[in-house]
Amino acid sequence: MGNGDLELGGVDFIQEGVKSLLDYVRTEVSQTNSISPTIYMVPGVIRDLSASSFGPKVVSIGPLHREDDNVQVFEKQKAIFLDTLLGRINYPKHKILESCMKKVQGSMKRIKECYVWKKTYDDAELAKMMIMDACFILEFIYWLKGKSYPGNNLQAASVISDLVLLENQIPFFFLDEIYECTLLKNRPDHSLPQFLHPLLIEVSIFRDNTIKPNIGLNTTHHILSLLHQCYMPQPYLKIEYSSPPQGIHSAIDLDRAGVKFKPYKDPPTWVMGMEVNPYRFPHLFGSWGKPTLRMSVLSIEDSTELVLRNLIAYEQLDEIDKHITSYVWAIDILVNTKEDVATLVDSGVLVNNMGSNEEAANIINSLGNGLGLGYGEFAYGDQWKTLYQYCNAYWPKHIARLRRNYFNGPWNIIALVVGTIIFALTVVQTIFTIKSTENNK
């Protein structure tokens, strides 16, 4: 009897275990297929490369860093921003907040699905947090537009950086809903992406960059996602993707081989696009092309690494195209040393606002560490193929070697000139000696 009960109990245990496991898998798959969280803590393998690039310094947005000690001082200031924002709208304050509360109540489930949670908050706490943070962002941007931030410039710069951190976001659809309840009442023809334009300019990694029109709100997850869309190519552009190249020359090597670097003359169709324009001129053996690599002017400054690291981290989502990762890979190929930075600066395609060219090179090289690009994800395959073929042709390769060995420094050039003069004087002296000997005969 005891053995029978044990066997029966064992069967029931197995059946219940299988049913529980299938129910769990079905639930998880259903949730995964319905929506993927877009606001989450950066994976450790990326965070370890530069931990300071991912945590807020002044202000916490959303729930992931709400408990951090360094943001607690600023939390109380959000009430001032909220009150000032409500005062800008010709409508009773309690009515505005009531409409905001209705928005958050109707979107609560969707808001929760946007996060990979560290801590659970009840609906009342989360509603207050979302409204306070959304109103703070809107009022801060309003002040940013008017260049009238009441705090000090250093704090303002830190807040700007905090607003583009992947871990420090609120869902874009909800920010748009609060915008509709507040500032849109004053300017009904002004979309949220247009309103956020000053922030996008402040964090732009390029000297000249403007927001693209007609950015789809349905495909924008948060402010960092909006910035990411500004750097994406237009759908009509045909881009040949390939595997990341190996063994490509750096900027100074390309320069020695005759490649020129120039910024775009006119605004490009894709701000991160690169073009290789061949220039051919005739000579005794046909023609020889010295190509020009054109690109947008990249600005290296204190915020560049932070912005690019968060954009790269955002691209780890499966459905996000890895154009930022591809661009950083390409720049990392061009820059190995401070001499490469100097070459790009002298060519006008890079602006270095750091203390030295070596510091800029270190930033670019560190960004290139740990990048993950799979087969067919490098967006500059055609350009690098053209440069590779040119640099490995007979004349460019030997000219580059000549410049590397004999023209890579002032002392080498002086030595070469002196050697040439001595050789010429020796030849002249030999000729006069021969002629003198013939005359004496």
Backbone torsions as a table, in degrees:
resi	resn	phi	psi	omega
1	MET	NA	-43.9	-179.9
2	GLY	-63.7	-40.7	179.6
3	ASN	-65.5	-37.5	179.3
4	GLY	-64.1	-43.1	178.0
5	ASP	-62.1	-39.1	-179.4
6	LEU	-64.8	-41.7	-180.0
7	GLU	-67.2	-41.8	178.9
8	LEU	-64.1	-42.2	177.6
9	GLY	-63.7	-36.2	178.5
10	GLY	-64.5	-39.2	178.1
11	VAL	-65.4	-45.8	178.9
12	ASP	-61.1	-39.7	179.4
13	PHE	-61.6	-44.3	-179.0
14	ILE	-65.9	-45.1	-178.7
15	GLN	-63.6	-43.8	178.3
16	GLU	-64.2	-39.6	178.6
17	GLY	-63.6	-42.5	178.8
18	VAL	-64.1	-45.4	-179.8
19	LYS	-61.4	-43.5	179.8
20	SER	-63.5	-41.1	-179.6
21	LEU	-66.5	-42.2	179.1
22	LEU	-64.8	-40.8	177.7
23	ASP	-62.3	-40.9	179.4
24	TYR	-63.5	-46.6	-179.5
25	VAL	-63.0	-42.5	-179.3
26	ARG	-61.9	-42.7	179.7
27	THR	-64.8	-46.6	-178.0
28	GLU	-65.1	-41.2	179.3
29	VAL	-65.3	-40.0	179.2
30	SER	-62.7	-43.5	179.3
31	GLN	-67.4	-38.5	-179.9
32	THR	-65.9	-39.6	-178.6
33	ASN	-74.4	-25.8	-177.2
34	SER	-75.7	-46.1	-179.9
35	ILE	-161.4	138.7	177.4
36	SER	-102.5	131.0	177.5
37	PRO	-58.0	138.7	-178.5
38	THR	-115.2	-1.4	177.7
39	ILE	-126.3	114.3	-171.1
40	TYR	-156.3	166.6	175.7
41	MET	-72.6	135.6	-178.4
42	VAL	-63.6	135.2	179.1
43	PRO	-56.4	146.6	-175.5
44	GLY	-57.7	-34.6	-177.9
45	VAL	-64.5	-27.1	176.7
46	ILE	-90.4	-41.6	-178.6
47	ARG	-60.9	-39.0	-176.6
48	ASP	-63.2	-20.5	179.3
49	LEU	-71.4	-30.9	179.5
50	SER	-165.6	80.9	-174.4
51	ALA	-59.8	-32.4	-177.4
52	SER	-70.0	-11.0	-177.5
53	SER	-84.6	-4.9	-170.3
54	PHE	-121.4	-17.4	179.6
55	GLY	-99.8	142.7	-179.9
56	PRO	-67.4	146.4	-179.9
57	LYS	-98.2	-29.5	-174.7
58	VAL	-123.9	-51.2	-170.2
59	VAL	-125.6	136.6	175.2
60	SER	-93.9	130.8	175.2
61	ILE	-118.7	123.9	-177.2
62	GLY	81.9	-173.9	-169.4
63	PRO	-90.0	-16.8	-167.0
64	LEU	-69.4	-28.5	179.6
65	HIS	-119.7	19.7	-175.4
66	ARG	-60.3	-30.5	-175.7
67	GLU	-94.2	0.0	-178.8
68	ASP	-62.4	138.4	-177.6
69	ASP	-64.7	-37.7	-172.0
70	ASN	-73.7	-9.7	-179.5
71	VAL	-105.2	-1.4	-174.4
72	GLN	-68.3	-34.8	-179.2
73	VAL	-61.0	-39.0	-175.7
74	PHE	-78.0	-19.7	-175.8
75	GLU	-54.7	-41.3	-177.6
76	LYS	-67.7	-26.0	-178.9
77	GLN	-71.8	-19.6	-179.9
78	LYS	-61.6	-30.8	178.5
79	ALA	-62.4	-36.1	178.1
80	ILE	-65.7	-44.1	178.7
81	PHE	-62.1	-42.9	179.7
82	LEU	-61.9	-47.4	-178.4
83	ASP	-63.3	-40.1	179.6
84	THR	-66.1	-40.3	179.0
85	LEU	-62.3	-46.7	-179.9
86	LEU	-62.3	-32.7	179.2
87	GLY	-70.6	-15.4	-179.9
88	ARG	-81.6	-12.8	-172.2
89	ILE	-107.7	130.3	-178.1
90	ASN	-80.2	69.3	-176.3
91	TYR	-161.0	146.5	-178.8
92	PRO	-57.2	136.4	-175.8
93	LYS	-61.1	-42.1	-177.3
94	HIS	-67.4	-29.5	177.3
95	LYS	-69.8	-39.3	178.5
96	ILE	-63.9	-47.6	-179.6
97	LEU	-65.2	-32.7	177.4
98	GLU	-64.5	-42.3	178.3
99	SER	-67.9	-35.5	176.7
100	CYS	-64.7	-41.4	-179.9
101	MET	-65.4	-37.2	176.8
102	LYS	-64.4	-37.2	178.2
103	LYS	-63.7	-46.6	-177.3
104	VAL	-69.5	-33.6	177.5
105	GLN	-64.7	-42.8	180.0
106	GLY	-71.9	-19.1	-176.5
107	SER	-110.4	7.4	-171.8
108	MET	-56.6	-48.0	-178.8
109	LYS	-61.1	-43.6	-179.0
110	ARG	-66.6	-38.7	178.3
111	ILE	-61.3	-47.1	-178.8
112	LYS	-60.9	-33.3	-178.5
113	GLU	-70.8	-14.2	-177.7
114	CYS	-80.9	-12.0	-172.0
115	TYR	-114.3	149.3	160.4
116	VAL	-98.3	107.8	-165.3
117	TRP	-80.6	139.9	170.0
118	LYS	-94.3	-33.6	-177.3
119	LYS	-144.0	145.4	-179.3
120	THR	-90.8	132.9	175.6
121	TYR	-116.6	145.0	175.4
122	ASP	-74.8	167.2	-172.8
123	ASP	-61.1	-36.4	-179.1
124	ALA	-66.8	-43.7	178.1
125	GLU	-62.8	-45.0	-177.9
126	LEU	-66.1	-39.4	178.9
127	ALA	-61.9	-46.7	178.3
128	LYS	-60.8	-43.9	-179.5
129	MET	-60.8	-46.5	-177.1
130	MET	-64.0	-44.2	-178.6
131	ILE	-67.6	-45.3	179.3
132	MET	-60.0	-45.2	-176.3
133	ASP	-70.2	-40.5	178.7
134	ALA	-63.7	-44.6	179.6
135	CYS	-66.9	-35.8	176.3
136	PHE	-61.4	-46.5	-179.5
137	ILE	-58.5	-47.1	-177.0
138	LEU	-63.7	-43.0	179.9
139	GLU	-69.8	-37.4	177.7
140	PHE	-63.2	-42.3	178.2
141	ILE	-65.5	-36.5	177.4
142	TYR	-60.2	-44.8	176.6
143	TRP	-66.0	-37.2	-180.0
144	LEU	-64.7	-38.2	178.2
145	LYS	-61.8	-37.2	-178.5
146	GLY	-92.8	3.5	-179.2
147	LYS	53.2	38.7	-176.0
148	SER	-127.1	40.6	179.7
149	TYR	-63.9	129.1	-174.0
150	PRO	-74.0	-19.5	179.1
151	GLY	-84.9	-170.1	179.3
152	ASN	-82.7	161.7	-175.4
153	ASN	-63.5	-35.5	-179.6
154	LEU	-64.6	-42.3	178.1
155	GLN	-64.7	-41.9	179.0
156	ALA	-60.2	-42.7	179.0
157	ALA	-63.2	-38.2	178.7
158	SER	-67.9	-40.1	177.9
159	VAL	-62.9	-43.1	178.4
160	ILE	-57.4	-46.0	178.8
161	SER	-65.1	-39.1	-179.5
162	ASP	-62.4	-30.1	-175.9
163	LEU	-74.4	-10.6	179.6
164	VAL	-114.6	18.4	176.3
165	LEU	-83.6	135.9	-178.1
166	LEU	-59.3	-37.6	-177.0
167	GLU	-81.9	-0.6	-169.6
168	ASN	-126.3	54.9	-172.8
169	GLN	-129.8	158.8	164.9
170	ILE	-120.1	155.8	-177.6
171	PRO	-58.2	138.6	-175.9
172	PHE	-66.7	-36.6	-179.3
173	PHE	-62.1	-35.6	-179.9
174	PHE	-74.4	-38.9	175.2
175	LEU	-59.0	-38.1	178.6
176	ASP	-67.5	-37.1	177.6
177	GLU	-64.5	-42.3	178.4
178	ILE	-69.4	-33.9	175.0
179	TYR	-61.2	-40.2	178.2
180	GLU	-64.6	-35.3	-178.8
181	CYS	-77.0	-14.7	-172.7
182	THR	-123.4	-95.3	-169.3
183	LEU	-67.6	-24.3	179.8
184	LEU	-65.1	-22.6	177.8
185	LYS	-64.6	-29.9	179.1
186	ASN	-82.7	-33.9	-179.0
187	ARG	-133.8	80.8	-174.4
188	PRO	-66.0	-13.6	-178.8
189	ASP	-96.4	6.8	-174.1
190	HIS	-110.7	112.6	-179.6
191	SER	-75.9	163.4	179.0
192	LEU	-62.2	-45.1	176.2
193	PRO	-56.9	-37.8	176.7
194	GLN	-65.7	-40.9	179.5
195	PHE	-63.3	-35.3	-178.0
196	LEU	-82.2	0.0	-176.5
197	HIS	-52.6	-43.5	179.5
198	PRO	-59.6	-36.9	177.9
199	LEU	-66.4	-42.2	-179.8
200	LEU	-63.2	-35.7	177.0
201	ILE	-67.9	-41.0	-178.9
202	GLU	-61.6	-35.9	-175.5
203	VAL	-100.5	5.7	-179.3
204	SER	-63.8	139.2	177.6
205	ILE	-88.5	-3.8	179.8
206	PHE	-111.4	150.5	-179.1
207	ARG	-64.0	-44.7	-179.4
208	ASP	-118.5	111.7	179.8
209	ASN	-154.7	133.1	176.5
210	THR	-126.1	156.2	-179.4
211	ILE	-66.1	141.4	176.7
212	LYS	-75.8	141.0	176.6
213	PRO	-74.7	163.0	173.0
214	ASN	58.4	40.7	173.5
215	ILE	-75.0	129.4	-175.7
216	GLY	-74.4	123.9	179.4
217	LEU	-67.7	-28.6	-178.1
218	ASN	-68.4	-22.8	-179.0
219	THR	-104.9	6.0	179.5
220	THR	-101.4	117.7	-175.8
221	HIS	-83.9	-36.9	-176.8
222	HIS	-167.7	-172.7	-175.8
223	ILE	-63.9	-42.2	177.1
224	LEU	-60.7	-38.6	177.0
225	SER	-63.2	-38.2	176.8
226	LEU	-62.3	-43.9	176.7
227	LEU	-61.6	-40.9	178.3
228	HIS	-59.6	-41.4	179.7
229	GLN	-65.4	-30.2	178.4
230	CYS	-63.5	-23.3	-177.5
231	TYR	-99.7	2.3	-178.3
232	MET	-84.7	147.5	176.9
233	PRO	-71.3	152.3	175.8
234	GLN	-65.6	147.8	-176.0
235	PRO	-58.2	-27.7	-176.5
236	TYR	-78.2	-11.7	179.9
237	LEU	-74.4	133.5	177.8
238	LYS	-95.2	113.3	-178.2
239	ILE	-114.3	127.1	177.7
240	GLU	-89.4	110.1	-179.5
241	TYR	-89.9	150.6	-179.3
242	SER	-150.2	-179.2	173.2
243	SER	-76.3	153.0	178.0
244	PRO	-57.0	134.6	-177.2
245	PRO	-73.6	158.0	177.1
246	GLN	-123.8	146.8	173.9
247	GLY	69.1	28.9	179.8
248	ILE	-87.6	147.6	-176.1
249	HIS	-74.0	150.9	176.7
250	SER	-80.7	178.6	-174.7
251	ALA	-60.4	-43.6	-177.1
252	ILE	-69.1	-33.3	176.1
253	ASP	-68.2	-41.8	177.2
254	LEU	-63.2	-40.3	179.0
255	ASP	-62.7	-41.7	178.9
256	ARG	-65.5	-29.6	179.4
257	ALA	-81.1	-7.3	177.0
258	GLY	111.0	-2.3	178.9
259	VAL	-72.4	134.8	177.6
260	LYS	-105.2	146.7	176.2
261	PHE	-112.8	128.4	-179.6
262	LYS	-143.3	145.0	174.2
263	PRO	-73.6	160.0	176.6
264	TYR	-61.1	140.9	175.8
265	LYS	-73.8	-42.5	-179.8
266	ASP	-117.2	160.8	177.5
267	PRO	-54.1	126.9	-176.3
268	PRO	-74.8	160.1	175.6
269	THR	-69.7	-25.1	175.4
270	TRP	-136.1	120.5	-172.3
271	VAL	-63.6	-27.6	178.5
272	MET	-96.6	5.9	-179.9
273	GLY	-71.3	152.2	175.2
274	MET	-129.7	137.8	-179.6
275	GLU	-125.0	139.0	174.0
276	VAL	-108.6	110.7	-179.4
277	ASN	-102.4	113.8	178.7
278	PRO	-74.8	141.9	173.6
279	TYR	-124.4	118.9	-174.2
280	ARG	-114.9	136.2	176.3
281	PHE	-134.2	147.5	-174.3
282	PRO	-76.2	151.0	169.9
283	HIS	-150.1	-171.5	-172.0
284	LEU	-59.9	-28.1	-173.7
285	PHE	-110.6	30.1	177.9
286	GLY	115.0	-112.3	179.0
287	SER	-147.7	155.3	-177.0
288	TRP	-132.8	122.9	-177.8
289	GLY	-97.7	128.4	174.1
290	LYS	-112.0	103.6	-172.5
291	PRO	-75.1	160.4	175.1
292	THR	-120.9	127.9	176.0
293	LEU	-96.7	114.7	-179.5
294	ARG	-103.5	140.8	179.9
295	MET	-156.7	165.9	174.7
296	SER	-71.0	155.1	-177.7
297	VAL	-77.8	112.9	179.2
298	LEU	-85.4	134.4	179.6
299	SER	-109.7	120.6	178.1
300	ILE	-100.2	114.4	178.5
301	GLU	-145.3	-171.4	-172.9
302	ASP	-58.2	-36.6	-174.7
303	SER	-88.8	-8.6	-173.2
304	THR	-60.3	-47.3	-178.4
305	GLU	-62.6	-44.2	-179.5
306	LEU	-59.9	-47.8	-177.9
307	VAL	-62.6	-48.1	-177.2
308	LEU	-67.0	-38.7	179.8
309	ARG	-64.3	-39.3	178.9
310	ASN	-71.0	-36.4	175.3
311	LEU	-64.5	-41.5	177.9
312	ILE	-63.9	-42.3	178.5
313	ALA	-62.8	-39.3	177.7
314	TYR	-62.7	-34.0	-179.0
315	GLU	-72.6	-3.3	176.8
316	GLN	-72.2	-16.1	171.6
317	LEU	-61.2	137.6	-173.4
318	ASP	-60.4	-36.3	-173.8
319	GLU	-85.8	0.1	-177.0
320	ILE	-95.9	127.0	176.5
321	ASP	-65.3	141.5	-173.3
322	LYS	-97.1	52.3	-179.2
323	HIS	-73.8	-33.7	178.0
324	ILE	-67.0	-46.2	177.9
325	THR	-58.2	-42.1	179.3
326	SER	-63.7	-41.8	-180.0
327	TYR	-64.5	-45.6	179.9
328	VAL	-63.2	-37.6	176.6
329	TRP	-59.2	-45.1	-178.9
330	ALA	-63.8	-43.7	179.5
331	ILE	-65.8	-37.2	178.9
332	ASP	-65.1	-32.2	175.0
333	ILE	-64.0	-42.0	-177.1
334	LEU	-70.6	-28.7	-173.3
335	VAL	-114.8	115.0	171.6
336	ASN	-113.7	-36.4	-174.3
337	THR	-135.0	176.0	177.9
338	LYS	-65.4	-26.0	177.6
339	GLU	-66.5	-35.5	176.5
340	ASP	-65.7	-41.8	177.0
341	VAL	-60.4	-44.6	179.5
342	ALA	-59.7	-40.1	179.0
343	THR	-62.2	-45.1	-179.3
344	LEU	-70.0	-36.6	176.9
345	VAL	-64.5	-46.1	179.8
346	ASP	-62.9	-28.8	-180.0
347	SER	-82.8	-10.5	177.2
348	GLY	85.6	10.5	-179.7
349	VAL	-100.4	-1.8	179.0
350	LEU	-141.8	134.6	175.3
351	VAL	-111.5	120.7	-177.5
352	ASN	-104.1	106.2	178.2
353	ASN	-100.9	15.8	176.5
354	MET	-90.9	-178.7	-175.7
355	GLY	-70.9	-28.9	-176.9
356	SER	-156.2	164.9	176.1
357	ASN	-65.8	-32.2	178.4
358	GLU	-65.0	-39.3	178.6
359	GLU	-65.0	-40.7	177.4
360	ALA	-64.4	-40.8	178.2
361	ALA	-62.7	-40.3	179.5
362	ASN	-63.5	-39.3	178.4
363	ILE	-62.7	-47.7	-178.6
364	ILE	-64.2	-43.7	179.9
365	ASN	-65.2	-38.0	178.8
366	SER	-68.0	-34.1	176.3
367	LEU	-65.0	-30.8	-179.2
368	GLY	-77.0	-14.2	-179.9
369	ASN	-71.9	133.0	173.9
370	GLY	74.6	11.6	178.5
371	LEU	-68.7	139.5	178.8
372	GLY	-116.2	108.1	174.1
373	LEU	-123.3	128.3	-180.0
374	GLY	-91.2	-174.8	179.2
375	TYR	-62.6	130.1	177.2
376	GLY	75.4	24.0	-180.0
377	GLU	-114.4	-3.2	178.4
378	PHE	-85.9	122.5	-170.1
379	ALA	-87.7	1.2	-174.2
380	TYR	-123.3	32.2	-176.2
381	GLY	-60.1	-45.7	-178.7
382	ASP	-63.9	-42.6	-178.6
383	GLN	-63.4	-45.1	-177.9
384	TRP	-71.3	-30.1	175.4
385	LYS	-65.1	-42.4	178.5
386	THR	-63.0	-44.8	179.8
387	LEU	-65.0	-39.5	-179.6
388	TYR	-64.1	-45.1	179.9
389	GLN	-64.2	-39.2	179.3
390	TYR	-65.5	-48.9	-175.2
391	CYS	-66.3	-23.7	-179.6
392	ASN	-97.8	4.2	171.3
393	ALA	-71.6	162.3	-170.1
394	TYR	-59.7	-57.1	-173.2
395	TRP	-67.7	-48.6	178.3
396	PRO	-59.0	-37.7	-178.2
397	LYS	-65.4	-42.5	-178.4
398	HIS	-76.5	-32.6	175.5
399	ILE	-65.9	-42.2	177.6
400	ALA	-61.4	-40.4	179.1
401	ARG	-65.6	-39.8	178.6
402	LEU	-63.1	-45.1	-179.6
403	ARG	-68.4	-34.7	179.4
404	ARG	-68.0	-39.6	-174.7
405	ASN	-85.3	-31.7	-171.7
406	TYR	-121.0	-12.0	-177.0
407	PHE	-129.9	27.4	-176.9
408	ASN	-94.9	9.5	178.0
409	GLY	-171.5	157.5	-176.8
410	PRO	-61.7	-36.9	-178.2
411	TRP	-69.8	-36.4	176.6
412	ASN	-64.8	-40.0	179.4
413	ILE	-65.9	-44.2	178.9
414	ILE	-60.9	-43.3	-179.9
415	ALA	-62.6	-40.0	179.3
416	LEU	-66.0	-42.5	179.9
417	VAL	-64.7	-46.5	179.3
418	VAL	-61.3	-43.0	178.9
419	GLY	-62.0	-40.2	179.4
420	THR	-65.1	-42.0	179.5
421	ILE	-64.0	-44.9	179.3
422	ILE	-61.2	-41.9	178.5
423	PHE	-62.6	-43.0	-179.7
424	ALA	-64.8	-42.4	178.6
425	LEU	-64.0	-37.7	178.5
426	THR	-64.0	-43.1	178.8
427	VAL	-62.4	-45.0	179.6
428	VAL	-62.3	-44.1	179.8
429	GLN	-62.0	-39.6	179.5
430	THR	-64.3	-41.2	179.3
431	ILE	-63.2	-45.5	179.6
432	PHE	-64.9	-36.5	178.4
433	THR	-62.6	-43.9	179.6
434	ILE	-62.8	-45.1	-178.5
435	LYS	-65.4	-40.2	179.2
436	SER	-62.9	-39.5	178.3
437	THR	-64.9	-42.0	178.9
438	GLU	-64.7	-38.6	-179.6
439	ASN	-67.4	-36.3	180.0
440	ASN	-67.6	-26.0	176.7
441	LYS	-71.3	NA	NA
